[in-house]
Amino acid sequence: MEHKGKAIAYLRVSTDRQGRSGLGLDAQREAVERYVRDAQLELTDSYIEIETGKGSNALAKRPQLLAALTEAKRAKARLVLAKLDRLARNVHFVSGLMETGVDFAVADMPNADRFQLHLYAAIAEKEGEIISQRTKAALAAAKAKGTILGKHGPKLARRNKADALERLAPLAGRLASMRADCLSVRQIAARLNDEGIASPGGGRWHPTNVQRALKRLDLPLPA
């Protein structure tokens, strides 16, 4: 196959343990390779960042991202990310990346232009703020009722989230593609039902479970 250009992958995991185990990296690498293959690009290098997302919304705190940007600019290559949230849930950070002048793309939103990526970043940032506020309010309400917030609660929540994500994994690419095409949750539900694709629970799709699936996969929600 004749390549139309070069590509450099940027992969990111949030903890040392994830970095050592490879958790999350395989899925990101597969998404990037699929995008590169479809775009007829040649993947020349990969950069892996292992750090915590908290307090890291500055390029200076991402040495591997800086290295990837430098190499992409030098080689006139496209920087490819697996998912926008692997970069940051921060619109200013994404804007800063755009201002570097480096060509970049997001593998699970292959048809999104820069305006759409900027919009998705803003939505993701707002979604993160809302989730944080709801979590704090729920914990405060539980504490006011005398509920003892033990150590098993967070562990159970993480396990439930992991189970849900595992059931959604086969549909992640399909949902991301439809969101990149700016379909509403109602349109996504209708299309999945027309294609005979069952929901993770084995039933039909509805706007409610589509919205829940998008949230669990960290995909931007329709405005």
N, C-alpha and C positions, 0 to 999 in steps of 0.2 A: 504494500500500500504506500502511495506517495504521501509524505507528510506535508502539511500546509504551514507548519511552524513548530516552535518548541513550547514546552510547558514545564512548569516547576510546581510541585505539590507542596502545600503547607498543611500539616496535620497538627492537631493540638489535643492534648488530654489534660485534665485538670488536677491530677494528683500524681505523686511519685508512684503510688501503688498501681494506678492505672497504666503508667508508663512502663513499669517493670513487667506487668502481666500482658500488656498489649491490648487490654480491654478498650474497645472503642476504636483503636487504630486500624484494625482489619477492615471494619465497616467503612471507615473514612477512606482508606486506601482503595478499596473496591469501587467506591463511588467516584473517586478522582480518576481511576483508570478507565472506568466506563465512559466518563465524560471525555477524556482525552482520546479514547478510541473513536467515539462518535464524531468528535470534532476533527478527526484526522490530524492530531498533533503528535509530536514525539516527546514523551516524558523523559527529561534529561536529568532531573534531580528531585530529591524530596527533603524537606526540612521538618523536623518534629520538635514541637514545643511541649515541655512538661512543666506545668506551673499551675498555681491556683488562679482561678478567674477573678477572685476578689482583689480589688485594688490594682488591677493590671490593665487599666484602660489607657495605656500610653505606649507608644511604639518603643520608647526607650526601655520599657520593662519586658519587651519581647525580643530577646537577642536573636532567636531563630527566625522570627518574622522579618527583622531588619536584614538578616543575612539573605533570606529568600528574596526580599525586595531588591537588594543590591545586585544579586545574581540575575534576577529577572530583567532588571534594567540593563545590565551589562550584555546579557545574551539576547536581548529583545524577545524575551519569552513571556508567555502568559502565566500569571500566578493563579493556580487553581485551588480553591478551598472545597472541602467536602460539604460543609453546611455553614450558613452565615453565623449561626450561634457558636460555631467553633472559633470564630474570630472574636466576637464580643457582642453583648447585648447593650450596645452603647452607640447611639447615632453619631456622636462626635468622633468616636474612634473610626467608624466606617468612613465618615467624611474625610478624616485625615488620611486614610489609605487611598481614597480616590484622588486626593490632592498630590500624591506622590507622582502621579502620571503613569504608574505602572498598569498595564492591561491586566485585569483580573476577572475571574469568573467563579461562580458558585455551582458545584456539580449537581446539587439537587434542585437548582432553579436555572437550568441551562438557557432558558429563553428570556430571563429577566435582564432588562437593561439597567444602567446605573441609577436612573430615577427610581425604578422599582426596588432595587436593592436598598437605596437610601430610605425609601418608604417602609420596607420590611424591617429595617433596622430600628426605625422610629417606633413601629408597632411592637416589635419585640421588647424594646426598652420599656415602653408603657406597660406591656403585659407583665414584665418582671416586677415593676413597681406595684401593680395591682395585686399580684400574687403575694408579694411581701406584706402588703397592707392587710390582705385577707387573713394571712397566716397569723400575723400579730394579733388581729382582732379576735380570731378563733381561740388562740391560746389565752388571751386575756379573759375571754368569756368563760372558758373552761376553768381557769384558775379562780374566777369570781364565784363559780358554783361549787368550789371546794375540790375540784378534780386534781388529783396528784399526777403531775406530768412526769411519769417514770421514764426510764431509759429504754423500755421496750417499744414505746410508741414510735419514735423515729425509725427504729429498725424495721418495724412492721410496715411503716409507710414506704420505706425504701424498697422492701421486698415486693409490695403490691405494685409499686410503680415499675419495678423491673419486670414483673410478670406481664403487666399491661404492654410495656414496650416490646417485649418478646413476641406477643401476639400480633402487634402492629408492624413489626419489622418487615414482613413480606410486602406490605402495602406502602411503605415509606416513600419509595421512589415514585409510585403512581400518584400519591397524594401531593407530593412536592411538585410534580409536573403539572397537575391541575391547578395548584395555587399559583404556579409561575404563569399560567395562562389566565390568571385573575378570575377564576370561577368562584361563585359564591358557595356557601356550605350547602344550600339547597340544590344547586346545580351539580355539585360533587356527589351528593347523595343519590340524585337521580341517575347520574352516569354510572356510578358503581352498581346500582340496582339493575340498570339496563344491561350491564355487562355480566350480570350474574355473580358478582363478587360479594360474598357474605361478609358481614361485619365480624369483628373479633369474637363477639358473643354467638355467632352462628345465625343471626337473623338479618333483617333488612337494615339498610342505612337510613338515617333520619338526620336532619340538620343538627340535632343535639349531639348524637354520637360522632358525627363528622367533626363538629367543633371540639369535642373532647379529644378525639384522635389527633387533631392538629396541635392542640395544646401539649399533649403528651410527647409528640414528636418535635416540639419546639418549632413548628412551622408558623409563619405569620398568619394571623386570622384576618378575614375580610373586614374592611372598615365598616 
